[in-house]
Amino acid sequence: MPNPQPASALPLNADTLSRLKGISTATVATLLYKKGFKTCYVQGVMPLNPDSPRMVGPAFTLRYIAAREDTDPIEAFRELDHPQRVAIETCPEGHVLVMDCRQDATAASAGSILLTRLQVRGGAGVVTDGGIRDAAGAAKLDMPVFAAKPSAPTNLTKHHAIDIDVPISCGGVAVYPGDIVLGDADGTMVIPRHLANEIADEGAPMEQFEDFVLEEILRGVAVIGLYPPTDPDTLTRFEAWKAAQNA
């Protein structure tokens, strides 16, 4: 099977990202499941700060392979073309830096100094299935940071940065450059770019219906027939509820 089309061939609607920012990862997970996509949730990764704002943006990727003693001495950071540093300095504004650490969080993939630089450059967020060092500082950034856990050892002890802006895996999820990354307190979803406009269109109505469902449950309505709305009267009440909301 071929790889997905490049991001440049899959334009987003002008309001897609702003609309996705109003949709939860839970809603996105359900909508993707309805379309047959079951493995878009990044496993083992949560926000360092649960109160961070919702994160959304196209993926800009960094791939690590296992470190080796001859390729990753401490002097490696002096290299002007070190991929980790280059990724921080080239990640486009509004994008999410997604790092593939092979789900190994026994060493950091970055720390608060580099992530602060990314924030200053306009990064929309960070997702890594590795660790983050200086995690307390990273958690205080305005930019959301999602990671497996805090981890003090430098990335050079376990991770060799090798590729930028290529297809990767992160937390068991395939991430292609330009895929849309959405993160909140429940974790991170990766939306295949060709579905992003559809998900943005479908998300708000689904969340509106769930707001109605919660109100119904709070007033004592049983969930059977309500969620999903198999009782025809549910949709009738929903339409009346929407009309009242817009009155």
C-alpha positions, 0 to 999 in steps of 0.5 A: 500500500502507498503512503498517504498523500503528502500534506501539501496535497491535502489542504485543510479548510480555513476553519478546520483547526479552530473547529477541532480545538473545540472538540474533545479527544473522546469525540474524535476517537468515536468519530474515527472509530465509525470510519474504521480507524481504531489505532489513532490514540497515542498510548502511554502519553498524558499532559505534564500539566492536566490544566493545559489548554487543548492542543491542536496542530499539524504534526512535525516529526522527529524520529529517534533510534536506539543510541550507541556509545560511538554515535552518542557521546555528550559531544554530539550536542556540539554538532550544528546539524544535530537533528534534535536541535534542528527540529526545535529550530525548524518546526513550523509555527503552529505545528506540534512536534511529535517525537518517536522514542520507541515507547522508551521513557527511561531517558528524556527526548527533550527538556524544558530549555529546548521546549521553551525555545520551541514555544518562543518560536510558536510551536503548538505543542509537543508529544513524545512517547519518551520522557521529558527532563526538567519536567516541572519547568516544561509543565509550566509552559503555555505550550502543552507538553504530552509525554510518557513521564518525567525522566532525568537522563539525557536523550543521548543515553538511550535515543539517537536522533536521526530523522526529521519530518518523516513518517514515525510511530508514537505511542503505537500510532502511525504519524505522518507529517501534516497529520492533525494532532489533538490533545487534552486531559484524556491524552492525544489523538492523531487524525489522518490529515485526509479526514481532518475536515470531516472530523471538524464538520462532524465533531461539533454536532456530536458534542452538542448532542452529548450536551443534550444527553447529559441534561436528559440524564440529569433530569432522570431520563434512562440511558437506553433509547437515549444514547444512542438515540434508538427511541425516535422521541429522543431526536424529537426532544433533541430538535426542540432542545436545539431550537430552545438553545438558539431562541 
